[in-house]
Amino acid sequence: MSNNTEENRSENNNNSVDCGDLLDISMVNEINQKLKDSLRSDSNISINVSNIQRIDTAGAQMLCAFYQDAKSKNKQCTWENPSDVFVKSIVQLGLDGHLDLSPASSAK
């Protein structure tokens, strides 16, 4: 399930990272590596969380650490169509402010 960074680039100079439907401790290393790879490009980063059906504290903390790291490197990160589950979980954990995510961010 390896992804070439070039394959993740869209036409508008964004580097997209798909988090899939499960972001728990078993997936943290894999997703974290994809996110770190995206920091090496010159393009903006789009994090696709549209299919998230389950996210645990480890997954949320990893996203928070990455997002803060990207901001410190002046990288623009956007959340691509956040699922209701993603938004609700982030808000319940109190991380919405750290991820610049509001409850209204959910498309549903």
A tleap script that builds the chain and sets N, CA, C and O, in Angstrom:
source leaprc.protein.ff14SB
mol = sequence {
  NMET SER ASN ASN THR GLU GLU ASN ARG SER
  GLU ASN ASN ASN ASN SER VAL ASP CYS GLY
  ASP LEU LEU ASP ILE SER MET VAL ASN GLU
  ILE ASN GLN LYS LEU LYS ASP SER LEU ARG
  SER ASP SER ASN ILE SER ILE ASN VAL SER
  ASN ILE GLN ARG ILE ASP THR ALA GLY ALA
  GLN MET LEU CYS ALA PHE TYR GLN ASP ALA
  LYS SER LYS ASN LYS GLN CYS THR TRP GLU
  ASN PRO SER ASP VAL PHE VAL LYS SER ILE
  VAL GLN LEU GLY LEU ASP GLY HIE LEU ASP
  LEU SER PRO ALA SER SER ALA CLYS
}
set mol.1.N position { 0.825 -1.189 0.000 }
set mol.1.CA position { 0.000 0.000 0.000 }
set mol.1.C position { 0.868 1.251 0.000 }
set mol.1.O position { 0.555 2.243 0.658 }
set mol.2.N position { 1.967 1.184 -0.752 }
set mol.2.CA position { 2.835 2.352 -0.793 }
set mol.2.C position { 2.317 3.353 -1.803 }
set mol.2.O position { 1.847 2.983 -2.879 }
set mol.3.N position { 2.406 4.628 -1.447 }
set mol.3.CA position { 1.952 5.700 -2.324 }
set mol.3.C position { 3.129 6.534 -2.751 }
set mol.3.O position { 3.926 6.963 -1.917 }
set mol.4.N position { 3.248 6.770 -4.041 }
set mol.4.CA position { 4.260 7.660 -4.566 }
set mol.4.C position { 3.778 9.084 -4.343 }
set mol.4.O position { 2.631 9.404 -4.655 }
set mol.5.N position { 4.639 9.944 -3.807 }
set mol.5.CA position { 4.251 11.320 -3.532 }
set mol.5.C position { 3.759 12.003 -4.799 }
set mol.5.O position { 2.830 12.809 -4.748 }
set mol.6.N position { 4.372 11.688 -5.934 }
set mol.6.CA position { 3.965 12.294 -7.199 }
set mol.6.C position { 2.524 11.932 -7.532 }
set mol.6.O position { 1.797 12.760 -8.082 }
set mol.7.N position { 2.096 10.713 -7.211 }
set mol.7.CA position { 0.720 10.291 -7.469 }
set mol.7.C position { -0.274 11.046 -6.612 }
set mol.7.O position { -1.439 11.170 -6.987 }
set mol.8.N position { 0.158 11.551 -5.473 }
set mol.8.CA position { -0.736 12.243 -4.557 }
set mol.8.C position { -0.940 13.708 -4.914 }
set mol.8.O position { -1.767 14.379 -4.296 }
set mol.9.N position { -0.213 14.211 -5.883 }
set mol.9.CA position { -0.334 15.621 -6.246 }
set mol.9.C position { -1.502 15.831 -7.182 }
set mol.9.O position { -1.687 15.081 -8.140 }
set mol.10.N position { -2.274 16.836 -6.907 }
set mol.10.CA position { -3.357 17.194 -7.800 }
set mol.10.C position { -2.911 18.342 -8.684 }
set mol.10.O position { -1.824 18.891 -8.501 }
set mol.11.N position { -3.740 18.700 -9.630 }
set mol.11.CA position { -3.378 19.702 -10.615 }
set mol.11.C position { -3.192 21.090 -10.021 }
set mol.11.O position { -2.516 21.916 -10.633 }
set mol.12.N position { -3.757 21.379 -8.867 }
set mol.12.CA position { -3.665 22.726 -8.317 }
set mol.12.C position { -2.516 22.876 -7.322 }
set mol.12.O position { -2.591 23.693 -6.405 }
set mol.13.N position { -1.458 22.092 -7.500 }
set mol.13.CA position { -0.246 22.194 -6.694 }
set mol.13.C position { -0.492 21.868 -5.226 }
set mol.13.O position { 0.180 22.406 -4.346 }
set mol.14.N position { -1.436 21.005 -4.967 }
set mol.14.CA position { -1.650 20.505 -3.612 }
set mol.14.C position { -1.095 19.099 -3.521 }
set mol.14.O position { -1.142 18.337 -4.486 }
set mol.15.N position { -0.582 18.770 -2.382 }
set mol.15.CA position { -0.113 17.436 -2.092 }
set mol.15.C position { -1.167 16.818 -1.184 }
set mol.15.O position { -1.313 17.232 -0.034 }
set mol.16.N position { -1.892 15.844 -1.681 }
set mol.16.CA position { -3.011 15.280 -0.931 }
set mol.16.C position { -2.610 13.983 -0.231 }
set mol.16.O position { -1.992 13.101 -0.827 }
set mol.17.N position { -2.974 13.891 1.042 }
set mol.17.CA position { -2.731 12.684 1.820 }
set mol.17.C position { -4.087 12.153 2.267 }
set mol.17.O position { -4.847 12.846 2.943 }
set mol.18.N position { -4.377 10.918 1.883 }
set mol.18.CA position { -5.651 10.291 2.230 }
set mol.18.C position { -5.474 9.494 3.523 }
set mol.18.O position { -4.622 8.610 3.603 }
set mol.19.N position { -6.279 9.811 4.525 }
set mol.19.CA position { -6.183 9.121 5.815 }
set mol.19.C position { -7.023 7.849 5.865 }
set mol.19.O position { -7.007 7.141 6.872 }
set mol.20.N position { -7.752 7.551 4.798 }
set mol.20.CA position { -8.560 6.332 4.770 }
set mol.20.C position { -9.765 6.433 5.687 }
set mol.20.O position { -10.228 7.529 6.000 }
set mol.21.N position { -10.273 5.274 6.118 }
set mol.21.CA position { -11.470 5.277 6.964 }
set mol.21.C position { -11.172 4.964 8.430 }
set mol.21.O position { -12.046 5.107 9.284 }
set mol.22.N position { -9.952 4.541 8.723 }
set mol.22.CA position { -9.573 4.175 10.086 }
set mol.22.C position { -8.257 4.857 10.430 }
set mol.22.O position { -7.243 4.646 9.764 }
set mol.23.N position { -8.281 5.670 11.468 }
set mol.23.CA position { -7.057 6.334 11.911 }
set mol.23.C position { -6.905 6.068 13.403 }
set mol.23.O position { -7.259 6.886 14.251 }
set mol.24.N position { -6.364 4.891 13.682 }
set mol.24.CA position { -6.126 4.517 15.073 }
set mol.24.C position { -4.652 4.183 15.246 }
set mol.24.O position { -3.853 4.362 14.327 }
set mol.25.N position { -4.304 3.704 16.415 }
set mol.25.CA position { -2.900 3.456 16.738 }
set mol.25.C position { -2.238 2.499 15.738 }
set mol.25.O position { -1.032 2.586 15.509 }
set mol.26.N position { -3.013 1.594 15.145 }
set mol.26.CA position { -2.441 0.646 14.181 }
set mol.26.C position { -2.066 1.310 12.860 }
set mol.26.O position { -1.272 0.758 12.099 }
set mol.27.N position { -2.623 2.483 12.577 }
set mol.27.CA position { -2.375 3.184 11.314 }
set mol.27.C position { -1.493 4.430 11.467 }
set mol.27.O position { -1.098 5.041 10.474 }
set mol.28.N position { -1.194 4.796 12.699 }
set mol.28.CA position { -0.475 6.050 12.954 }
set mol.28.C position { 0.861 6.121 12.218 }
set mol.28.O position { 1.151 7.135 11.584 }
set mol.29.N position { 1.676 5.077 12.285 }
set mol.29.CA position { 2.995 5.125 11.636 }
set mol.29.C position { 2.880 5.300 10.133 }
set mol.29.O position { 3.610 6.098 9.546 }
set mol.30.N position { 1.980 4.571 9.507 }
set mol.30.CA position { 1.812 4.648 8.060 }
set mol.30.C position { 1.353 6.041 7.612 }
set mol.30.O position { 1.932 6.623 6.695 }
set mol.31.N position { 0.323 6.565 8.257 }
set mol.31.CA position { -0.205 7.883 7.888 }
set mol.31.C position { 0.808 8.972 8.233 }
set mol.31.O position { 0.984 9.922 7.471 }
set mol.32.N position { 1.467 8.837 9.370 }
set mol.32.CA position { 2.470 9.821 9.772 }
set mol.32.C position { 3.597 9.902 8.740 }
set mol.32.O position { 4.077 10.994 8.437 }
set mol.33.N position { 4.022 8.760 8.200 }
set mol.33.CA position { 5.070 8.765 7.185 }
set mol.33.C position { 4.602 9.472 5.915 }
set mol.33.O position { 5.363 10.229 5.313 }
set mol.34.N position { 3.359 9.232 5.505 }
set mol.34.CA position { 2.813 9.916 4.327 }
set mol.34.C position { 2.777 11.430 4.562 }
set mol.34.O position { 3.106 12.216 3.674 }
set mol.35.N position { 2.378 11.816 5.753 }
set mol.35.CA position { 2.318 13.241 6.078 }
set mol.35.C position { 3.716 13.863 6.086 }
set mol.35.O position { 3.913 14.957 5.556 }
set mol.36.N position { 4.674 13.175 6.682 }
set mol.36.CA position { 6.049 13.683 6.700 }
set mol.36.C position { 6.595 13.820 5.281 }
set mol.36.O position { 7.284 14.792 4.971 }
set mol.37.N position { 6.291 12.854 4.424 }
set mol.37.CA position { 6.716 12.922 3.030 }
set mol.37.C position { 6.132 14.155 2.350 }
set mol.37.O position { 6.797 14.798 1.537 }
set mol.38.N position { 4.894 14.479 2.686 }
set mol.38.CA position { 4.235 15.630 2.062 }
set mol.38.C position { 4.902 16.949 2.468 }
set mol.38.O position { 4.833 17.925 1.721 }
set mol.39.N position { 5.537 16.990 3.621 }
set mol.39.CA position { 6.236 18.203 4.065 }
set mol.39.C position { 7.454 18.512 3.204 }
set mol.39.O position { 7.906 19.655 3.155 }
set mol.40.N position { 7.981 17.510 2.532 }
set mol.40.CA position { 9.180 17.701 1.712 }
set mol.40.C position { 8.890 18.393 0.390 }
set mol.40.O position { 9.806 18.892 -0.262 }
set mol.41.N position { 7.634 18.427 -0.007 }
set mol.41.CA position { 7.287 19.065 -1.281 }
set mol.41.C position { 7.115 20.568 -1.090 }
set mol.41.O position { 7.002 21.059 0.033 }
set mol.42.N position { 7.096 21.274 -2.196 }
set mol.42.CA position { 6.897 22.721 -2.153 }
set mol.42.C position { 5.424 23.096 -2.178 }
set mol.42.O position { 5.084 24.271 -2.040 }
set mol.43.N position { 4.551 22.124 -2.351 }
set mol.43.CA position { 3.134 22.418 -2.505 }
set mol.43.C position { 2.397 22.438 -1.166 }
set mol.43.O position { 2.909 21.981 -0.144 }
set mol.44.N position { 1.191 22.976 -1.205 }
set mol.44.CA position { 0.322 22.957 -0.038 }
set mol.44.C position { -0.088 21.521 0.250 }
set mol.44.O position { 0.047 20.637 -0.597 }
set mol.45.N position { -0.590 21.306 1.456 }
set mol.45.CA position { -0.965 19.948 1.867 }
set mol.45.C position { -2.459 19.886 2.119 }
set mol.45.O position { -3.010 20.676 2.885 }
set mol.46.N position { -3.095 18.950 1.472 }
set mol.46.CA position { -4.514 18.699 1.664 }
set mol.46.C position { -4.652 17.333 2.332 }
set mol.46.O position { -4.189 16.323 1.801 }
set mol.47.N position { -5.295 17.311 3.500 }
set mol.47.CA position { -5.434 16.063 4.254 }
set mol.47.C position { -6.870 15.583 4.108 }
set mol.47.O position { -7.805 16.202 4.615 }
set mol.48.N position { -7.027 14.461 3.400 }
set mol.48.CA position { -8.351 13.926 3.124 }
set mol.48.C position { -8.822 13.092 4.314 }
set mol.48.O position { -8.317 12.000 4.574 }
set mol.49.N position { -9.800 13.637 5.021 }
set mol.49.CA position { -10.387 12.949 6.173 }
set mol.49.C position { -11.878 12.694 5.925 }
set mol.49.O position { -12.656 12.543 6.866 }
set mol.50.N position { -12.255 12.650 4.665 }
set mol.50.CA position { -13.668 12.512 4.297 }
set mol.50.C position { -14.236 11.129 4.589 }
set mol.50.O position { -15.445 10.977 4.762 }
set mol.51.N position { -13.374 10.124 4.645 }
set mol.51.CA position { -13.854 8.752 4.852 }
set mol.51.C position { -13.648 8.235 6.264 }
set mol.51.O position { -13.959 7.078 6.546 }
set mol.52.N position { -13.131 9.070 7.159 }
set mol.52.CA position { -12.856 8.627 8.531 }
set mol.52.C position { -14.150 8.141 9.196 }
set mol.52.O position { -15.125 8.882 9.320 }
set mol.53.N position { -14.125 6.894 9.611 }
set mol.53.CA position { -15.239 6.309 10.363 }
set mol.53.C position { -14.852 6.013 11.805 }
set mol.53.O position { -15.710 5.813 12.666 }
set mol.54.N position { -13.539 5.987 12.053 }
set mol.54.CA position { -13.047 5.751 13.410 }
set mol.54.C position { -11.685 6.404 13.558 }
set mol.54.O position { -10.788 6.200 12.740 }
set mol.55.N position { -11.546 7.191 14.614 }
set mol.55.CA position { -10.269 7.810 14.936 }
set mol.55.C position { -10.104 7.748 16.448 }
set mol.55.O position { -11.013 8.109 17.196 }
set mol.56.N position { -8.946 7.291 16.888 }
set mol.56.CA position { -8.707 7.239 18.329 }
set mol.56.C position { -7.779 8.377 18.740 }
set mol.56.O position { -7.355 9.182 17.912 }
set mol.57.N position { -7.477 8.425 20.014 }
set mol.57.CA position { -6.661 9.515 20.551 }
set mol.57.C position { -5.275 9.541 19.906 }
set mol.57.O position { -4.749 10.617 19.623 }
set mol.58.N position { -4.686 8.383 19.673 }
set mol.58.CA position { -3.351 8.340 19.053 }
set mol.58.C position { -3.380 8.960 17.659 }
set mol.58.O position { -2.479 9.717 17.298 }
set mol.59.N position { -4.401 8.647 16.882 }
set mol.59.CA position { -4.538 9.215 15.544 }
set mol.59.C position { -4.748 10.714 15.586 }
set mol.59.O position { -4.153 11.452 14.800 }
set mol.60.N position { -5.588 11.167 16.498 }
set mol.60.CA position { -5.867 12.594 16.631 }
set mol.60.C position { -4.622 13.355 17.082 }
set mol.60.O position { -4.338 14.440 16.575 }
set mol.61.N position { -3.884 12.792 18.025 }
set mol.61.CA position { -2.664 13.443 18.512 }
set mol.61.C position { -1.606 13.517 17.417 }
set mol.61.O position { -0.890 14.513 17.314 }
set mol.62.N position { -1.502 12.472 16.598 }
set mol.62.CA position { -0.547 12.475 15.498 }
set mol.62.C position { -0.892 13.577 14.500 }
set mol.62.O position { -0.007 14.298 14.040 }
set mol.63.N position { -2.181 13.712 14.163 }
set mol.63.CA position { -2.594 14.777 13.250 }
set mol.63.C position { -2.302 16.151 13.834 }
set mol.63.O position { -1.873 17.062 13.126 }
set mol.64.N position { -2.538 16.285 15.118 }
set mol.64.CA position { -2.289 17.560 15.800 }
set mol.64.C position { -0.799 17.901 15.752 }
set mol.64.O position { -0.437 19.035 15.437 }
set mol.65.N position { 0.052 16.950 16.054 }
set mol.65.CA position { 1.501 17.178 16.032 }
set mol.65.C position { 1.956 17.527 14.618 }
set mol.65.O position { 2.757 18.444 14.433 }
set mol.66.N position { 1.449 16.800 13.618 }
set mol.66.CA position { 1.821 17.089 12.236 }
set mol.66.C position { 1.369 18.489 11.829 }
set mol.66.O position { 2.133 19.249 11.233 }
set mol.67.N position { 0.130 18.820 12.152 }
set mol.67.CA position { -0.438 20.116 11.762 }
set mol.67.C position { 0.379 21.267 12.362 }
set mol.67.O position { 0.668 22.251 11.681 }
set mol.68.N position { 0.739 21.137 13.617 }
set mol.68.CA position { 1.544 22.165 14.273 }
set mol.68.C position { 2.943 22.247 13.646 }
set mol.68.O position { 3.488 23.339 13.484 }
set mol.69.N position { 3.513 21.106 13.299 }
set mol.69.CA position { 4.821 21.065 12.647 }
set mol.69.C position { 4.750 21.744 11.276 }
set mol.69.O position { 5.630 22.529 10.923 }
set mol.70.N position { 3.708 21.441 10.513 }
set mol.70.CA position { 3.528 22.050 9.192 }
set mol.70.C position { 3.384 23.567 9.315 }
set mol.70.O position { 3.978 24.314 8.538 }
set mol.71.N position { 2.599 24.016 10.285 }
set mol.71.CA position { 2.424 25.454 10.495 }
set mol.71.C position { 3.758 26.126 10.833 }
set mol.71.O position { 4.045 27.224 10.356 }
set mol.72.N position { 4.560 25.467 11.650 }
set mol.72.CA position { 5.851 26.046 12.036 }
set mol.72.C position { 6.786 26.148 10.832 }
set mol.72.O position { 7.730 26.938 10.845 }
set mol.73.N position { 6.528 25.352 9.793 }
set mol.73.CA position { 7.336 25.390 8.568 }
set mol.73.C position { 6.647 26.200 7.470 }
set mol.73.O position { 7.021 26.136 6.299 }
set mol.74.N position { 5.624 26.967 7.882 }
set mol.74.CA position { 4.874 27.820 6.958 }
set mol.74.C position { 4.235 27.054 5.804 }
set mol.74.O position { 4.143 27.563 4.687 }
set mol.75.N position { 3.797 25.832 6.079 }
set mol.75.CA position { 3.071 25.032 5.093 }
set mol.75.C position { 1.586 25.221 5.325 }
set mol.75.O position { 1.121 25.185 6.464 }
set mol.76.N position { 0.849 25.422 4.259 }
set mol.76.CA position { -0.603 25.549 4.368 }
set mol.76.C position { -1.231 24.155 4.294 }
set mol.76.O position { -1.030 23.419 3.328 }
set mol.77.N position { -1.987 23.811 5.324 }
set mol.77.CA position { -2.691 22.531 5.379 }
set mol.77.C position { -4.195 22.781 5.369 }
set mol.77.O position { -4.689 23.684 6.045 }
set mol.78.N position { -4.907 21.981 4.607 }
set mol.78.CA position { -6.365 22.074 4.609 }
set mol.78.C position { -6.948 20.698 4.861 }
set mol.78.O position { -6.359 19.676 4.512 }
set mol.79.N position { -8.119 20.698 5.475 }
set mol.79.CA position { -8.854 19.462 5.746 }
set mol.79.C position { -9.840 19.260 4.604 }
set mol.79.O position { -10.689 20.115 4.352 }
set mol.80.N position { -9.730 18.155 3.929 }
set mol.80.CA position { -10.561 17.856 2.771 }
set mol.80.C position { -11.831 17.121 3.205 }
set mol.80.O position { -11.778 15.965 3.625 }
set mol.81.N position { -12.963 17.802 3.099 }
set mol.81.CA position { -14.284 17.222 3.381 }
set mol.81.C position { -14.323 16.392 4.665 }
set mol.81.O position { -14.575 15.189 4.605 }
set mol.82.N position { -14.080 17.004 5.819 }
set mol.82.CA position { -14.048 16.234 7.075 }
set mol.82.C position { -15.363 15.491 7.323 }
set mol.82.O position { -16.444 16.070 7.216 }
set mol.83.N position { -15.258 14.226 7.651 }
set mol.83.CA position { -16.450 13.436 7.969 }
set mol.83.C position { -17.016 13.883 9.315 }
set mol.83.O position { -16.312 14.478 10.131 }
set mol.84.N position { -18.283 13.590 9.530 }
set mol.84.CA position { -18.918 13.910 10.810 }
set mol.84.C position { -18.187 13.248 11.969 }
set mol.84.O position { -17.991 13.856 13.021 }
set mol.85.N position { -17.785 11.994 11.766 }
set mol.85.CA position { -17.080 11.251 12.826 }
set mol.85.C position { -15.762 11.946 13.162 }
set mol.85.O position { -15.410 12.088 14.333 }
set mol.86.N position { -15.039 12.375 12.138 }
set mol.86.CA position { -13.770 13.060 12.356 }
set mol.86.C position { -13.974 14.340 13.167 }
set mol.86.O position { -13.310 14.556 14.180 }
set mol.87.N position { -14.891 15.177 12.712 }
set mol.87.CA position { -15.127 16.458 13.388 }
set mol.87.C position { -15.594 16.234 14.823 }
set mol.87.O position { -15.099 16.882 15.745 }
set mol.88.N position { -16.538 15.328 15.012 }
set mol.88.CA position { -17.071 15.071 16.356 }
set mol.88.C position { -15.966 14.582 17.302 }
set mol.88.O position { -15.886 15.016 18.451 }
set mol.89.N position { -15.128 13.684 16.811 }
set mol.89.CA position { -14.048 13.145 17.638 }
set mol.89.C position { -13.033 14.220 18.013 }
set mol.89.O position { -12.598 14.301 19.162 }
set mol.90.N position { -12.659 15.045 17.036 }
set mol.90.CA position { -11.685 16.105 17.286 }
set mol.90.C position { -12.242 17.118 18.288 }
set mol.90.O position { -11.525 17.579 19.176 }
set mol.91.N position { -13.514 17.460 18.140 }
set mol.91.CA position { -14.148 18.409 19.064 }
set mol.91.C position { -14.223 17.803 20.464 }
set mol.91.O position { -13.925 18.486 21.444 }
set mol.92.N position { -14.618 16.526 20.576 }
set mol.92.CA position { -14.718 15.873 21.884 }
set mol.92.C position { -13.365 15.810 22.587 }
set mol.92.O position { -13.296 15.896 23.813 }
set mol.93.N position { -12.300 15.661 21.819 }
set mol.93.CA position { -10.964 15.612 22.410 }
set mol.93.C position { -10.408 17.008 22.709 }
set mol.93.O position { -9.348 17.142 23.319 }
set mol.94.N position { -11.121 18.028 22.280 }
set mol.94.CA position { -10.692 19.397 22.530 }
set mol.94.C position { -9.534 19.839 21.645 }
set mol.94.O position { -8.794 20.756 22.002 }
set mol.95.N position { -9.374 19.194 20.492 }
set mol.95.CA position { -8.261 19.511 19.602 }
set mol.95.C position { -8.664 20.385 18.417 }
set mol.95.O position { -7.824 20.720 17.581 }
set mol.96.N position { -9.935 20.755 18.338 }
set mol.96.CA position { -10.410 21.524 17.188 }
set mol.96.C position { -9.667 22.851 17.046 }
set mol.96.O position { -9.377 23.271 15.926 }
set mol.97.N position { -9.360 23.504 18.131 }
set mol.97.CA position { -8.621 24.756 18.087 }
set mol.97.C position { -7.189 24.569 17.597 }
set mol.97.O position { -6.651 25.425 16.895 }
set mol.98.N position { -6.578 23.449 17.968 }
set mol.98.CA position { -5.204 23.163 17.546 }
set mol.98.C position { -5.130 22.796 16.069 }
set mol.98.O position { -4.082 22.932 15.438 }
set mol.99.N position { -6.249 22.332 15.523 }
set mol.99.CA position { -6.285 21.923 14.121 }
set mol.99.C position { -7.012 22.942 13.247 }
set mol.99.O position { -7.282 22.677 12.075 }
set mol.100.N position { -7.326 24.098 13.812 }
set mol.100.CA position { -8.084 25.128 13.086 }
set mol.100.C position { -9.318 24.537 12.421 }
set mol.100.O position { -9.598 24.786 11.248 }
set mol.101.N position { -10.041 23.753 13.195 }
set mol.101.CA position { -11.216 23.044 12.704 }
set mol.101.C position { -12.394 23.452 13.570 }
set mol.101.O position { -12.301 23.440 14.797 }
set mol.102.N position { -13.487 23.807 12.945 }
set mol.102.CA position { -14.680 24.162 13.708 }
set mol.102.C position { -15.742 23.095 13.496 }
set mol.102.O position { -15.725 22.401 12.480 }
set mol.103.N position { -16.667 22.954 14.443 }
set mol.103.CA position { -17.739 21.960 14.276 }
set mol.103.C position { -18.510 22.170 12.977 }
set mol.103.O position { -19.073 21.218 12.437 }
set mol.104.N position { -18.544 23.386 12.472 }
set mol.104.CA position { -19.251 23.680 11.223 }
set mol.104.C position { -18.466 23.202 10.007 }
set mol.104.O position { -18.960 23.301 8.884 }
set mol.105.N position { -17.245 22.681 10.207 }
set mol.105.CA position { -16.431 22.226 9.090 }
set mol.105.C position { -16.982 20.981 8.433 }
set mol.105.O position { -16.673 20.692 7.277 }
set mol.106.N position { -17.794 20.246 9.164 }
set mol.106.CA position { -18.351 19.035 8.613 }
set mol.106.C position { -19.302 19.369 7.471 }
set mol.106.O position { -20.119 20.283 7.576 }
set mol.107.N position { -19.187 18.627 6.393 }
set mol.107.CA position { -19.987 18.891 5.193 }
set mol.107.C position { -21.414 18.393 5.342 }
set mol.107.O position { -22.269 18.723 4.521 }
set mol.108.N position { -21.687 17.605 6.374 }
set mol.108.CA position { -23.008 16.998 6.494 }
set mol.108.C position { -23.844 17.698 7.535 }
set mol.108.O position { -24.990 17.314 7.767 }
savepdb mol mol.pdb
quit
